């Protein structure tokens, strides 16, 4: 009985492996194929923190001194009073489409408008008078500045701050 059972299982496995479709190749679902992004030209080299000093960011932001400054290989965060407090964030996206960031802003209720700084296009998006973000494209890369005053009374218009910081970054690009 063991041999008959083993033969039955073997025949079943062969049927599963080769299918019962009469020898035709299964057709791939076109929607299931991976979409590979087109290679893009790399953007220029940008110094740490968008080529700005902590002092320059603090002066543009106009709030009490930053209590925390975080730096890593892709960006910087300047905070007043911790994570929930007012902040400035800079990020550098290498080989990433700026349109995805713009779409994300719009998806969460911050309509984006076109912007141009120093010959580079991008977007600006804001929420009331407490948050503004600016993305500027450099070939296949982009930089992103986000200014958030949160519940604090803004010292300056967040979009004016963001634009001033983005302008300095663009001016200093190598």
CORTAUR-V897786 format. One record per helix or strand of 2 or more residues. SS is the DSSP state (a for helix, b for strand). FROM is the first residue (numbers start at 1). TO is the last residue. If there is no record, write none. Layout:
SS&FROM&TO  SS&FROM&TO
This chain:
a&2&18  a&30&32  a&48&51  a&54&61  b&68&72  b&75&79  b&87&93  a&98&107  b&112&117  b&120&127  b&131&138  b&141&148  a&158&171
